[in-house]
Amino acid sequence: MASFRVVVFLCIIYATLMSVVSSQSIAPAPAPTSDGTTIDQAVACLLMLFALVLTYIIH
């Protein structure tokens, strides 16, 4: 009966330690610094500026 208690005690300690070890997760990857929207907005801005200059020159 004493060996059964020892086995149960060791199982509880093992389960507790395994839950602590498995709860540590790897840090997520950092967010991308540029997802392309900034580049798209810059291109759109330059095209609008070009259209404005072209319209000014034509008139």
PQR file with spaces between the fields and no chain letter, atoms N, CA, C, O and H, PARSE charges and radii, in Angstrom:
ATOM       1  N    MET     1       0.820   -1.195    0.000 -0.4000 1.5000
ATOM       2  CA   MET     1       0.000    0.000    0.000 -0.0000 2.0000
ATOM       3  C    MET     1       0.868    1.264    0.000  0.5500 1.7000
ATOM       4  O    MET     1       0.493    2.270   -0.603 -0.5500 1.4000
ATOM       5  N    ALA     2       2.005    1.219    0.661 -0.4000 1.5000
ATOM       6  CA   ALA     2       2.895    2.375    0.718 -0.0000 2.0000
ATOM       7  C    ALA     2       3.512    2.643   -0.648  0.5500 1.7000
ATOM       8  O    ALA     2       3.695    3.801   -1.024 -0.5500 1.4000
ATOM       9  H    ALA     2       2.310    0.402    1.151  0.4000 1.0000
ATOM      10  N    SER     3       3.835    1.593   -1.396 -0.4000 1.5000
ATOM      11  CA   SER     3       4.424    1.794   -2.724 -0.0000 2.0000
ATOM      12  C    SER     3       3.400    2.418   -3.681  0.5500 1.7000
ATOM      13  O    SER     3       3.768    3.189   -4.567 -0.5500 1.4000
ATOM      14  H    SER     3       3.687    0.652   -1.091  0.4000 1.0000
ATOM      15  N    PHE     4       2.116    2.086   -3.502 -0.4000 1.5000
ATOM      16  CA   PHE     4       1.062    2.692   -4.324 -0.0000 2.0000
ATOM      17  C    PHE     4       0.989    4.190   -4.054  0.5500 1.7000
ATOM      18  O    PHE     4       0.831    4.972   -4.991 -0.5500 1.4000
ATOM      19  H    PHE     4       1.816    1.460   -2.782  0.4000 1.0000
ATOM      20  N    ARG     5       1.098    4.601   -2.809 -0.4000 1.5000
ATOM      21  CA   ARG     5       1.070    6.013   -2.450 -0.0000 2.0000
ATOM      22  C    ARG     5       2.288    6.744   -3.021  0.5500 1.7000
ATOM      23  O    ARG     5       2.187    7.884   -3.474 -0.5500 1.4000
ATOM      24  H    ARG     5       1.227    3.965   -2.048  0.4000 1.0000
ATOM      25  N    VAL     6       3.418    6.078   -2.991 -0.4000 1.5000
ATOM      26  CA   VAL     6       4.628    6.671   -3.555 -0.0000 2.0000
ATOM      27  C    VAL     6       4.464    6.866   -5.057  0.5500 1.7000
ATOM      28  O    VAL     6       4.842    7.909   -5.590 -0.5500 1.4000
ATOM      29  H    VAL     6       3.500    5.152   -2.623  0.4000 1.0000
ATOM      30  N    VAL     7       3.906    5.876   -5.743 -0.4000 1.5000
ATOM      31  CA   VAL     7       3.703    5.981   -7.187 -0.0000 2.0000
ATOM      32  C    VAL     7       2.706    7.094   -7.496  0.5500 1.7000
ATOM      33  O    VAL     7       2.927    7.866   -8.430 -0.5500 1.4000
ATOM      34  H    VAL     7       3.599    5.029   -5.310  0.4000 1.0000
ATOM      35  N    VAL     8       1.633    7.196   -6.751 -0.4000 1.5000
ATOM      36  CA   VAL     8       0.649    8.261   -6.956 -0.0000 2.0000
ATOM      37  C    VAL     8       1.292    9.623   -6.696  0.5500 1.7000
ATOM      38  O    VAL     8       1.077   10.567   -7.456 -0.5500 1.4000
ATOM      39  H    VAL     8       1.453    6.569   -5.992  0.4000 1.0000
ATOM      40  N    PHE     9       2.069    9.725   -5.639 -0.4000 1.5000
ATOM      41  CA   PHE     9       2.749   10.980   -5.319 -0.0000 2.0000
ATOM      42  C    PHE     9       3.708   11.368   -6.437  0.5500 1.7000
ATOM      43  O    PHE     9       3.745   12.529   -6.845 -0.5500 1.4000
ATOM      44  H    PHE     9       2.244    8.959   -5.021  0.4000 1.0000
ATOM      45  N    LEU    10       4.480   10.412   -6.935 -0.4000 1.5000
ATOM      46  CA   LEU    10       5.409   10.700   -8.022 -0.0000 2.0000
ATOM      47  C    LEU    10       4.671   11.072   -9.310  0.5500 1.7000
ATOM      48  O    LEU    10       5.137   11.931  -10.058 -0.5500 1.4000
ATOM      49  H    LEU    10       4.450    9.469   -6.603  0.4000 1.0000
ATOM      50  N    CYS    11       3.544   10.447   -9.575 -0.4000 1.5000
ATOM      51  CA   CYS    11       2.740   10.791  -10.765 -0.0000 2.0000
ATOM      52  C    CYS    11       2.201   12.215  -10.668  0.5500 1.7000
ATOM      53  O    CYS    11       2.182   12.943  -11.661 -0.5500 1.4000
ATOM      54  H    CYS    11       3.165    9.749   -8.967  0.4000 1.0000
ATOM      55  N    ILE    12       1.768   12.607   -9.492 -0.4000 1.5000
ATOM      56  CA   ILE    12       1.255   13.969   -9.316 -0.0000 2.0000
ATOM      57  C    ILE    12       2.371   14.979   -9.509  0.5500 1.7000
ATOM      58  O    ILE    12       2.174   15.998  -10.171 -0.5500 1.4000
ATOM      59  H    ILE    12       1.783   12.015   -8.686  0.4000 1.0000
ATOM      60  N    ILE    13       3.535   14.715   -8.947 -0.4000 1.5000
ATOM      61  CA   ILE    13       4.671   15.626   -9.135 -0.0000 2.0000
ATOM      62  C    ILE    13       5.070   15.680  -10.605  0.5500 1.7000
ATOM      63  O    ILE    13       5.338   16.755  -11.141 -0.5500 1.4000
ATOM      64  H    ILE    13       3.695   13.887   -8.409  0.4000 1.0000
ATOM      65  N    TYR    14       5.110   14.521  -11.253 -0.4000 1.5000
ATOM      66  CA   TYR    14       5.471   14.469  -12.678 -0.0000 2.0000
ATOM      67  C    TYR    14       4.473   15.267  -13.518  0.5500 1.7000
ATOM      68  O    TYR    14       4.878   16.026  -14.398 -0.5500 1.4000
ATOM      69  H    TYR    14       4.893   13.647  -10.817  0.4000 1.0000
ATOM      70  N    ALA    15       3.186   15.104  -13.257 -0.4000 1.5000
ATOM      71  CA   ALA    15       2.155   15.821  -14.010 -0.0000 2.0000
ATOM      72  C    ALA    15       2.263   17.325  -13.774  0.5500 1.7000
ATOM      73  O    ALA    15       2.077   18.114  -14.700 -0.5500 1.4000
ATOM      74  H    ALA    15       2.858   14.487  -12.542  0.4000 1.0000
ATOM      75  N    THR    16       2.562   17.723  -12.547 -0.4000 1.5000
ATOM      76  CA   THR    16       2.707   19.147  -12.241 -0.0000 2.0000
ATOM      77  C    THR    16       3.910   19.740  -12.966  0.5500 1.7000
ATOM      78  O    THR    16       3.828   20.822  -13.547 -0.5500 1.4000
ATOM      79  H    THR    16       2.713   17.082  -11.795  0.4000 1.0000
ATOM      80  N    LEU    17       5.017   19.024  -12.924 -0.4000 1.5000
ATOM      81  CA   LEU    17       6.215   19.525  -13.604 -0.0000 2.0000
ATOM      82  C    LEU    17       6.025   19.563  -15.116  0.5500 1.7000
ATOM      83  O    LEU    17       6.490   20.501  -15.764 -0.5500 1.4000
ATOM      84  H    LEU    17       5.084   18.145  -12.452  0.4000 1.0000
ATOM      85  N    MET    18       5.371   18.592  -15.680 -0.4000 1.5000
ATOM      86  CA   MET    18       5.150   18.568  -17.127 -0.0000 2.0000
ATOM      87  C    MET    18       4.230   19.708  -17.566  0.5500 1.7000
ATOM      88  O    MET    18       4.414   20.271  -18.645 -0.5500 1.4000
ATOM      89  H    MET    18       4.993   17.830  -15.154  0.4000 1.0000
ATOM      90  N    SER    19       3.245   20.050  -16.740 -0.4000 1.5000
ATOM      91  CA   SER    19       2.363   21.157  -17.105 -0.0000 2.0000
ATOM      92  C    SER    19       3.110   22.486  -17.051  0.5500 1.7000
ATOM      93  O    SER    19       2.837   23.384  -17.848 -0.5500 1.4000
ATOM      94  H    SER    19       3.095   19.592  -15.863  0.4000 1.0000
ATOM      95  N    VAL    20       4.049   22.616  -16.117 -0.4000 1.5000
ATOM      96  CA   VAL    20       4.837   23.841  -16.036 -0.0000 2.0000
ATOM      97  C    VAL    20       5.778   23.945  -17.220  0.5500 1.7000
ATOM      98  O    VAL    20       5.935   25.020  -17.800 -0.5500 1.4000
ATOM      99  H    VAL    20       4.271   21.887  -15.470  0.4000 1.0000
ATOM     100  N    VAL    21       6.400   22.843  -17.581 -0.4000 1.5000
ATOM     101  CA   VAL    21       7.340   22.843  -18.700 -0.0000 2.0000
ATOM     102  C    VAL    21       6.622   23.090  -20.018  0.5500 1.7000
ATOM     103  O    VAL    21       7.123   23.834  -20.861 -0.5500 1.4000
ATOM     104  H    VAL    21       6.273   21.969  -17.111  0.4000 1.0000
ATOM     105  N    SER    22       5.473   22.488  -20.206 -0.4000 1.5000
ATOM     106  CA   SER    22       4.762   22.634  -21.478 -0.0000 2.0000
ATOM     107  C    SER    22       4.057   23.974  -21.608  0.5500 1.7000
ATOM     108  O    SER    22       3.660   24.352  -22.710 -0.5500 1.4000
ATOM     109  H    SER    22       5.066   21.884  -19.521  0.4000 1.0000
ATOM     110  N    SER    23       3.891   24.701  -20.509 -0.4000 1.5000
ATOM     111  CA   SER    23       3.205   25.996  -20.604 -0.0000 2.0000
ATOM     112  C    SER    23       4.106   27.084  -21.170  0.5500 1.7000
ATOM     113  O    SER    23       3.613   28.138  -21.571 -0.5500 1.4000
ATOM     114  H    SER    23       4.213   24.394  -19.614  0.4000 1.0000
ATOM     115  N    GLN    24       5.412   26.853  -21.213 -0.4000 1.5000
ATOM     116  CA   GLN    24       6.311   27.830  -21.799 -0.0000 2.0000
ATOM     117  C    GLN    24       6.272   27.690  -23.301  0.5500 1.7000
ATOM     118  O    GLN    24       6.586   26.631  -23.844 -0.5500 1.4000
ATOM     119  H    GLN    24       5.812   25.997  -20.888  0.4000 1.0000
ATOM     120  N    SER    25       5.891   28.750  -23.968 -0.4000 1.5000
ATOM     121  CA   SER    25       5.775   28.693  -25.421 -0.0000 2.0000
ATOM     122  C    SER    25       6.852   29.558  -26.072  0.5500 1.7000
ATOM     123  O    SER    25       7.440   30.434  -25.439 -0.5500 1.4000
ATOM     124  H    SER    25       5.636   29.610  -23.527  0.4000 1.0000
ATOM     125  N    ILE    26       7.086   29.291  -27.324 -0.4000 1.5000
ATOM     126  CA   ILE    26       8.056   30.052  -28.092 -0.0000 2.0000
ATOM     127  C    ILE    26       7.450   31.407  -28.425  0.5500 1.7000
ATOM     128  O    ILE    26       6.263   31.501  -28.737 -0.5500 1.4000
ATOM     129  H    ILE    26       6.608   28.579  -27.838  0.4000 1.0000
ATOM     130  N    ALA    27       8.254   32.445  -28.360 -0.4000 1.5000
ATOM     131  CA   ALA    27       7.769   33.793  -28.650 -0.0000 2.0000
ATOM     132  C    ALA    27       7.324   33.886  -30.106  0.5500 1.7000
ATOM     133  O    ALA    27       7.972   33.314  -30.983 -0.5500 1.4000
ATOM     134  H    ALA    27       9.218   32.370  -28.106  0.4000 1.0000
ATOM     135  N    PRO    28       6.229   34.596  -30.379 -0.5600 1.5000
ATOM     136  CA   PRO    28       5.774   34.718  -31.760  0.2800 2.0000
ATOM     137  C    PRO    28       6.748   35.539  -32.604  0.5500 1.7000
ATOM     138  O    PRO    28       7.536   36.331  -32.087 -0.5500 1.4000
ATOM     139  N    ALA    29       6.669   35.329  -33.884 -0.4000 1.5000
ATOM     140  CA   ALA    29       7.534   36.066  -34.802 -0.0000 2.0000
ATOM     141  C    ALA    29       7.165   37.550  -34.770  0.5500 1.7000
ATOM     142  O    ALA    29       5.995   37.889  -34.593 -0.5500 1.4000
ATOM     143  H    ALA    29       6.028   34.686  -34.304  0.4000 1.0000
ATOM     144  N    PRO    30       8.133   38.424  -34.936 -0.5600 1.5000
ATOM     145  CA   PRO    30       7.823   39.855  -34.929  0.2800 2.0000
ATOM     146  C    PRO    30       6.968   40.239  -36.139  0.5500 1.7000
ATOM     147  O    PRO    30       7.022   39.597  -37.188 -0.5500 1.4000
ATOM     148  N    ALA    31       6.198   41.276  -35.968 -0.4000 1.5000
ATOM     149  CA   ALA    31       5.338   41.752  -37.050 -0.0000 2.0000
ATOM     150  C    ALA    31       6.196   42.280  -38.200  0.5500 1.7000
ATOM     151  O    ALA    31       7.274   42.829  -37.971 -0.5500 1.4000
ATOM     152  H    ALA    31       6.154   41.798  -35.116  0.4000 1.0000
ATOM     153  N    PRO    32       5.728   42.118  -39.416 -0.5600 1.5000
ATOM     154  CA   PRO    32       6.514   42.631  -40.544  0.2800 2.0000
ATOM     155  C    PRO    32       6.610   44.152  -40.482  0.5500 1.7000
ATOM     156  O    PRO    32       5.662   44.831  -40.090 -0.5500 1.4000
ATOM     157  N    THR    33       7.762   44.670  -40.871 -0.4000 1.5000
ATOM     158  CA   THR    33       7.955   46.114  -40.791 -0.0000 2.0000
ATOM     159  C    THR    33       7.243   46.838  -41.927  0.5500 1.7000
ATOM     160  O    THR    33       6.840   47.990  -41.767 -0.5500 1.4000
ATOM     161  H    THR    33       8.533   44.118  -41.190  0.4000 1.0000
ATOM     162  N    SER    34       7.085   46.185  -43.059 -0.4000 1.5000
ATOM     163  CA   SER    34       6.376   46.783  -44.189 -0.0000 2.0000
ATOM     164  C    SER    34       5.545   45.697  -44.858  0.5500 1.7000
ATOM     165  O    SER    34       6.073   44.682  -45.312 -0.5500 1.4000
ATOM     166  H    SER    34       7.412   45.249  -43.189  0.4000 1.0000
ATOM     167  N    ASP    35       4.247   45.926  -44.909 -0.4000 1.5000
ATOM     168  CA   ASP    35       3.390   44.926  -45.521 -0.0000 2.0000
ATOM     169  C    ASP    35       2.995   45.302  -46.951  0.5500 1.7000
ATOM     170  O    ASP    35       2.120   44.665  -47.538 -0.5500 1.4000
ATOM     171  H    ASP    35       3.818   46.751  -44.540  0.4000 1.0000
ATOM     172  N    GLY    36       3.618   46.309  -47.502 -0.4000 1.5000
ATOM     173  CA   GLY    36       3.351   46.695  -48.877 -0.0000 2.0000
ATOM     174  C    GLY    36       2.387   47.847  -49.017  0.5500 1.7000
ATOM     175  O    GLY    36       2.364   48.499  -50.061 -0.5500 1.4000
ATOM     176  H    GLY    36       4.328   46.826  -47.025  0.4000 1.0000
ATOM     177  N    THR    37       1.591   48.119  -48.005 -0.4000 1.5000
ATOM     178  CA   THR    37       0.622   49.216  -48.132 -0.0000 2.0000
ATOM     179  C    THR    37       1.322   50.567  -48.183  0.5500 1.7000
ATOM     180  O    THR    37       0.853   51.481  -48.862 -0.5500 1.4000
ATOM     181  H    THR    37       1.609   47.589  -47.158  0.4000 1.0000
ATOM     182  N    THR    38       2.428   50.703  -47.478 -0.4000 1.5000
ATOM     183  CA   THR    38       3.165   51.970  -47.509 -0.0000 2.0000
ATOM     184  C    THR    38       3.725   52.216  -48.899  0.5500 1.7000
ATOM     185  O    THR    38       3.675   53.336  -49.408 -0.5500 1.4000
ATOM     186  H    THR    38       2.809   49.961  -46.926  0.4000 1.0000
ATOM     187  N    ILE    39       4.251   51.180  -49.504 -0.4000 1.5000
ATOM     188  CA   ILE    39       4.791   51.306  -50.863 -0.0000 2.0000
ATOM     189  C    ILE    39       3.665   51.639  -51.842  0.5500 1.7000
ATOM     190  O    ILE    39       3.831   52.488  -52.718 -0.5500 1.4000
ATOM     191  H    ILE    39       4.291   50.270  -49.091  0.4000 1.0000
ATOM     192  N    ASP    40       2.526   50.972  -51.693 -0.4000 1.5000
ATOM     193  CA   ASP    40       1.383   51.249  -52.566 -0.0000 2.0000
ATOM     194  C    ASP    40       0.925   52.701  -52.431  0.5500 1.7000
ATOM     195  O    ASP    40       0.609   53.349  -53.429 -0.5500 1.4000
ATOM     196  H    ASP    40       2.391   50.282  -50.982  0.4000 1.0000
ATOM     197  N    GLN    41       0.889   53.204  -51.210 -0.4000 1.5000
ATOM     198  CA   GLN    41       0.462   54.582  -50.994 -0.0000 2.0000
ATOM     199  C    GLN    41       1.467   55.566  -51.585  0.5500 1.7000
ATOM     200  O    GLN    41       1.073   56.608  -52.108 -0.5500 1.4000
ATOM     201  H    GLN    41       1.145   52.677  -50.400  0.4000 1.0000
ATOM     202  N    ALA    42       2.756   55.251  -51.510 -0.4000 1.5000
ATOM     203  CA   ALA    42       3.774   56.132  -52.088 -0.0000 2.0000
ATOM     204  C    ALA    42       3.656   56.165  -53.604  0.5500 1.7000
ATOM     205  O    ALA    42       3.770   57.228  -54.214 -0.5500 1.4000
ATOM     206  H    ALA    42       3.076   54.404  -51.085  0.4000 1.0000
ATOM     207  N    VAL    43       3.430   55.010  -54.214 -0.4000 1.5000
ATOM     208  CA   VAL    43       3.269   54.961  -55.666 -0.0000 2.0000
ATOM     209  C    VAL    43       2.022   55.737  -56.086  0.5500 1.7000
ATOM     210  O    VAL    43       2.052   56.473  -57.072 -0.5500 1.4000
ATOM     211  H    VAL    43       3.337   54.146  -53.719  0.4000 1.0000
ATOM     212  N    ALA    44       0.934   55.577  -55.346 -0.4000 1.5000
ATOM     213  CA   ALA    44      -0.293   56.306  -55.666 -0.0000 2.0000
ATOM     214  C    ALA    44      -0.084   57.810  -55.525  0.5500 1.7000
ATOM     215  O    ALA    44      -0.597   58.589  -56.329 -0.5500 1.4000
ATOM     216  H    ALA    44       0.909   54.979  -54.545  0.4000 1.0000
ATOM     217  N    CYS    45       0.661   58.216  -54.514 -0.4000 1.5000
ATOM     218  CA   CYS    45       0.936   59.639  -54.310 -0.0000 2.0000
ATOM     219  C    CYS    45       1.765   60.203  -55.468  0.5500 1.7000
ATOM     220  O    CYS    45       1.482   61.296  -55.959 -0.5500 1.4000
ATOM     221  H    CYS    45       1.078   57.583  -53.861  0.4000 1.0000
ATOM     222  N    LEU    46       2.764   59.476  -55.893 -0.4000 1.5000
ATOM     223  CA   LEU    46       3.586   59.928  -57.006 -0.0000 2.0000
ATOM     224  C    LEU    46       2.787   59.997  -58.306  0.5500 1.7000
ATOM     225  O    LEU    46       2.966   60.927  -59.093 -0.5500 1.4000
ATOM     226  H    LEU    46       2.993   58.589  -55.494  0.4000 1.0000
ATOM     227  N    LEU    47       1.916   59.030  -58.534 -0.4000 1.5000
ATOM     228  CA   LEU    47       1.080   59.062  -59.737 -0.0000 2.0000
ATOM     229  C    LEU    47       0.126   60.250  -59.709  0.5500 1.7000
ATOM     230  O    LEU    47      -0.097   60.890  -60.737 -0.5500 1.4000
ATOM     231  H    LEU    47       1.771   58.275  -57.895  0.4000 1.0000
ATOM     232  N    MET    48      -0.438   60.550  -58.539 -0.4000 1.5000
ATOM     233  CA   MET    48      -1.324   61.713  -58.427 -0.0000 2.0000
ATOM     234  C    MET    48      -0.551   63.007  -58.657  0.5500 1.7000
ATOM     235  O    MET    48      -1.054   63.927  -59.301 -0.5500 1.4000
ATOM     236  H    MET    48      -0.257   60.030  -57.705  0.4000 1.0000
ATOM     237  N    LEU    49       0.661   63.078  -58.135 -0.4000 1.5000
ATOM     238  CA   LEU    49       1.490   64.257  -58.354 -0.0000 2.0000
ATOM     239  C    LEU    49       1.838   64.408  -59.830  0.5500 1.7000
ATOM     240  O    LEU    49       1.807   65.514  -60.371 -0.5500 1.4000
ATOM     241  H    LEU    49       1.070   62.330  -57.612  0.4000 1.0000
ATOM     242  N    PHE    50       2.165   63.301  -60.476 -0.4000 1.5000
ATOM     243  CA   PHE    50       2.461   63.323  -61.911 -0.0000 2.0000
ATOM     244  C    PHE    50       1.239   63.768  -62.716  0.5500 1.7000
ATOM     245  O    PHE    50       1.365   64.547  -63.661 -0.5500 1.4000
ATOM     246  H    PHE    50       2.190   62.403  -60.037  0.4000 1.0000
ATOM     247  N    ALA    51       0.059   63.275  -62.342 -0.4000 1.5000
ATOM     248  CA   ALA    51      -1.169   63.681  -63.031 -0.0000 2.0000
ATOM     249  C    ALA    51      -1.442   65.164  -62.816  0.5500 1.7000
ATOM     250  O    ALA    51      -1.897   65.842  -63.738 -0.5500 1.4000
ATOM     251  H    ALA    51      -0.044   62.642  -61.574  0.4000 1.0000
ATOM     252  N    LEU    52      -1.180   65.677  -61.636 -0.4000 1.5000
ATOM     253  CA   LEU    52      -1.393   67.092  -61.361 -0.0000 2.0000
ATOM     254  C    LEU    52      -0.438   67.957  -62.190  0.5500 1.7000
ATOM     255  O    LEU    52      -0.856   68.959  -62.772 -0.5500 1.4000
ATOM     256  H    LEU    52      -0.811   65.127  -60.887  0.4000 1.0000
ATOM     257  N    VAL    53       0.835   67.575  -62.246 -0.4000 1.5000
ATOM     258  CA   VAL    53       1.806   68.333  -63.030 -0.0000 2.0000
ATOM     259  C    VAL    53       1.460   68.270  -64.510  0.5500 1.7000
ATOM     260  O    VAL    53       1.548   69.278  -65.211 -0.5500 1.4000
ATOM     261  H    VAL    53       1.175   66.762  -61.773  0.4000 1.0000
ATOM     262  N    LEU    54       1.067   67.096  -64.990 -0.4000 1.5000
ATOM     263  CA   LEU    54       0.713   66.935  -66.408 -0.0000 2.0000
ATOM     264  C    LEU    54      -0.518   67.778  -66.756  0.5500 1.7000
ATOM     265  O    LEU    54      -0.571   68.396  -67.819 -0.5500 1.4000
ATOM     266  H    LEU    54       0.995   66.278  -64.420  0.4000 1.0000
ATOM     267  N    THR    55      -1.492   67.799  -65.868 -0.4000 1.5000
ATOM     268  CA   THR    55      -2.670   68.624  -66.098 -0.0000 2.0000
ATOM     269  C    THR    55      -2.321   70.101  -66.105  0.5500 1.7000
ATOM     270  O    THR    55      -2.864   70.859  -66.909 -0.5500 1.4000
ATOM     271  H    THR    55      -1.449   67.297  -65.004  0.4000 1.0000
ATOM     272  N    TYR    56      -1.429   70.522  -65.226 -0.4000 1.5000
ATOM     273  CA   TYR    56      -1.009   71.924  -65.179 -0.0000 2.0000
ATOM     274  C    TYR    56      -0.267   72.313  -66.457  0.5500 1.7000
ATOM     275  O    TYR    56      -0.449   73.413  -66.979 -0.5500 1.4000
ATOM     276  H    TYR    56      -0.989   69.907  -64.572  0.4000 1.0000
ATOM     277  N    ILE    57       0.575   71.395  -66.958 -0.4000 1.5000
ATOM     278  CA   ILE    57       1.335   71.692  -68.163 -0.0000 2.0000
ATOM     279  C    ILE    57       0.411   71.758  -69.393  0.5500 1.7000
ATOM     280  O    ILE    57       0.606   72.611  -70.259 -0.5500 1.4000
ATOM     281  H    ILE    57       0.723   70.502  -66.534  0.4000 1.0000
ATOM     282  N    ILE    58      -0.567   70.889  -69.476 -0.4000 1.5000
ATOM     283  CA   ILE    58      -1.468   70.853  -70.634 -0.0000 2.0000
ATOM     284  C    ILE    58      -2.319   72.118  -70.672  0.5500 1.7000
ATOM     285  O    ILE    58      -2.564   72.658  -71.750 -0.5500 1.4000
ATOM     286  H    ILE    58      -0.725   70.197  -68.772  0.4000 1.0000
ATOM     287  N    HIS    59      -2.763   72.590  -69.542 -0.4000 1.5000
ATOM     288  CA   HIS    59      -3.609   73.792  -69.542 -0.0000 2.0000
ATOM     289  C    HIS    59      -2.702   74.966  -69.478  0.5500 1.7000
ATOM     290  O    HIS    59      -3.168   76.105  -69.466 -0.5500 1.4000
ATOM     291  H    HIS    59      -2.563   72.152  -68.666  0.4000 1.0000
